Amino acid sequence: MTEHLLHLTEEPLWEAARSAGTYEMSTRGRTLREEGFIHCSLPHQLPAVARALYGSDDEGLVVLVIDTGLLPAPVRYEAVRPGGEEFPHIYGPLPTGAVVEVRPWARDMAAETGEAR
């Protein structure tokens, strides 16, 4: 069984990746090469990640829905601090074919994921 992971990014970065065939940004302003992996989220984690990374500057963002069954690179769940919440990380480039949906981001998505604003 595969699961879906989410990754929040800027639409122009995704469009460039579609042309290249792979997405290689880790997080806002950091590449896969710099970070060593691509930061992802589970649905309930995404609103807090969006606030932490983008604050209210969230215009032009998209959510990549990633099918883990289509990834050639390993996914590891890791916490920032020992005992903290674990987040999924993709340890390699993300082939654009593993992205099964692209959704526009909106602050009100927090309600859709069940998180209070």
Secondary structure, 3 states (H helix, E strand, C coil): CCCEEEEEEEHHHHHHHHHHCEECEEECCEEHHHHCCEECECHHHHHHHHHHHHCCCCCCEEEEEEEHHHCCCCEEEEECCCCCCEEEEECCCEEHHHEEEEEECCCCHHHHCCCCC
